[in-house]
Amino acid sequence: MAKNIAKTTGKGGNFRKASAGAGMTEKGVAAYRRANPGSKLKTAVTEKKPSKMRAKRRKSYCSRSLGQMKMHNINCSKTPEKRICAARRRWRC
């Protein structure tokens, strides 16, 4: 079972604010992996032309998050401040 890490936002925190693109920071991912040995958690794929494996991760995340948006009736053009919308922008979905 995964252990929780401190949900701190802002400078030096483990999570980004929605206005900063949402998601975990590198520091947060490192803290999670320390607390959960064997974890394969990685940071967001934000580059324009990622390598083949990273492009697959992006495609997978984008399709998963689109399903979440549909399930919760979220329209990012109407509510761009939602965390899911900010994260999708960061991932370039």
MIMI-988739 format. One line per 2 residues: their letters; for each residue x, y, z of N, C-alpha, C. Coordinates in steps of 0.1 Angstrom, whole numbers, plus 5000, padded with zeros to 4 digits. Layout:
<nodes>
a = X Y Z X Y Z X Y Z | ...
</nodes>
This chain:
<nodes>
ma = 5008 4988 5000 5000 5000 5000 5009 5012 5000 | 5005 5022 4992 5014 5034 4991 5012 5043 5003
kn = 5024 5049 5007 5024 5058 5019 5021 5072 5013 | 5015 5080 5021 5013 5094 5017 5025 5102 5019
ia = 5027 5112 5010 5038 5122 5012 5031 5135 5015 | 5039 5144 5021 5033 5157 5025 5028 5165 5013
kt = 5016 5170 5013 5010 5177 5002 5013 5192 5003 | 5026 5195 5001 5030 5209 5002 5031 5215 4988
tg = 5026 5227 4986 5026 5233 4974 5035 5246 4975 | 5038 5252 4964 5046 5264 4964 5061 5261 4962
kg = 5069 5271 4964 5083 5269 4962 5089 5258 4971 | 5096 5248 4965 5102 5238 4973 5092 5227 4977
gn = 5080 5227 4972 5070 5218 4977 5070 5205 4968 | 5061 5196 4972 5060 5183 4964 5050 5184 4953
fr = 5041 5193 4953 5030 5194 4943 5030 5209 4938 | 5027 5210 4925 5025 5223 4919 5011 5228 4921
ka = 5009 5241 4922 4995 5247 4923 4989 5245 4909 | 4976 5246 4908 4969 5244 4895 4974 5256 4886
sa = 4976 5267 4891 4980 5279 4883 4994 5277 4877 | 5002 5268 4883 5016 5265 4879 5017 5252 4871
ga = 5005 5247 4867 5005 5235 4859 5001 5222 4865 | 4998 5222 4878 4994 5210 4886 5004 5199 4885
gm = 5002 5188 4892 5011 5177 4892 5022 5177 4902 | 5030 5167 4903 5041 5166 4912 5053 5172 4907
te = 5061 5178 4916 5074 5183 4913 5085 5171 4913 | 5097 5174 4908 5107 5164 4909 5110 5160 4923
kg = 5110 5170 4932 5112 5167 4946 5101 5158 4952 | 5088 5161 4948 5077 5153 4952 5078 5138 4947
va = 5082 5136 4935 5084 5123 4929 5095 5116 4937 | 5106 5123 4940 5117 5116 4947 5112 5112 4961
ay = 5104 5121 4968 5099 5118 4981 5090 5106 4981 | 5081 5105 4970 5072 5094 4969 5080 5081 4967
rr = 5090 5081 4958 5098 5069 4955 5106 5065 4968 | 5110 5074 4976 5117 5070 4988 5107 5063 4998
an = 5095 5068 4998 5085 5063 5007 5079 5050 5002 | 5080 5047 4989 5075 5035 4983 5085 5029 4974
pg = 5094 5021 4980 5105 5014 4972 5099 5006 4961 | 5105 5006 4950 5100 4998 4938 5091 5006 4930
sk = 5087 5018 4934 5078 5026 4926 5084 5030 4913 | 5076 5031 4902 5081 5036 4889 5075 5049 4885
lk = 5071 5057 4895 5065 5070 4893 5075 5079 4886 | 5071 5087 4876 5080 5096 4869 5073 5109 4868
ta = 5081 5120 4864 5075 5133 4863 5068 5134 4849 | 5062 5145 4847 5054 5148 4834 5063 5149 4822
vt = 5058 5145 4811 5065 5146 4798 5061 5159 4792 | 5070 5169 4793 5067 5183 4789 5074 5187 4776
ek = 5083 5180 4771 5091 5185 4760 5082 5183 4747 | 5086 5191 4737 5078 5192 4724 5080 5179 4716
kp = 5092 5173 4715 5094 5161 4708 5101 5151 4717 | 5093 5144 4725 5099 5134 4734 5104 5122 4727
sk = 5112 5114 4733 5117 5101 4728 5105 5092 4726 | 5108 5081 4720 5097 5071 4717 5089 5066 4730
mr = 5097 5063 4740 5091 5058 4752 5083 5069 4759 | 5089 5080 4760 5082 5092 4767 5070 5096 4759
ak = 5070 5095 4746 5059 5099 4737 5047 5089 4740 | 5050 5076 4743 5040 5067 4746 5034 5070 4760
rr = 5042 5074 4769 5037 5078 4782 5028 5090 4781 | 5032 5099 4773 5023 5111 4771 5010 5107 4765
ks = 5010 5099 4755 4998 5095 4748 4989 5088 4758 | 4995 5079 4766 4987 5072 4775 4981 5081 4786
yc = 4989 5090 4791 4983 5100 4801 4972 5108 4795 | 4974 5113 4783 4964 5122 4776 4951 5114 4774
sr = 4952 5102 4770 4939 5094 4768 4932 5091 4782 | 4940 5088 4792 4935 5085 4805 4928 5098 4811
sl = 4935 5109 4810 4930 5122 4816 4917 5127 4808 | 4917 5124 4795 4905 5127 4787 4893 5119 4792
gq = 4895 5107 4795 4885 5098 4801 4880 5104 4814 | 4889 5109 4823 4885 5115 4835 4877 5128 4833
mk = 4881 5136 4823 4874 5148 4820 4860 5145 4816 | 4858 5135 4807 4845 5131 4802 4836 5125 4814
mh = 4842 5117 4823 4835 5111 4834 4830 5122 4843 | 4837 5133 4845 4833 5143 4855 4827 5155 4848
ni = 4825 5154 4835 4819 5166 4827 4826 5179 4829 | 4839 5178 4826 4848 5190 4827 4851 5195 4813
nc = 4848 5208 4811 4851 5214 4799 4862 5225 4801 | 4874 5222 4796 4886 5231 4799 4884 5245 4792
sk = 4876 5246 4782 4875 5259 4776 4866 5268 4785 | 4857 5262 4794 4849 5269 4803 4855 5271 4817
tp = 4863 5261 4821 4869 5261 4834 4884 5257 4833 | 4892 5266 4828 4906 5263 4826 4914 5262 4839
ek = 4909 5267 4850 4916 5267 4863 4916 5254 4870 | 4908 5244 4865 4908 5231 4871 4921 5224 4870
ri = 4924 5216 4881 4937 5209 4881 4939 5200 4869 | 4929 5193 4865 4931 5183 4853 4934 5191 4841
ca = 4928 5203 4839 4930 5211 4827 4944 5217 4827 | 4949 5221 4839 4963 5226 4840 4973 5215 4838
ar = 4970 5203 4843 4979 5192 4841 4980 5188 4826 | 4968 5188 4819 4968 5185 4805 4975 5195 4797
rr = 4975 5208 4801 4982 5218 4793 4997 5216 4796 | 5001 5212 4808 5015 5210 4811 5020 5198 4803
wr = 5012 5187 4801 5016 5175 4794 5015 5178 4779 | 5010 5189 4775 5008 5192 4760 4998 5183 4754
c = 4986 5180 4761 4976 5172 4755 4967 5180 4746
</nodes>
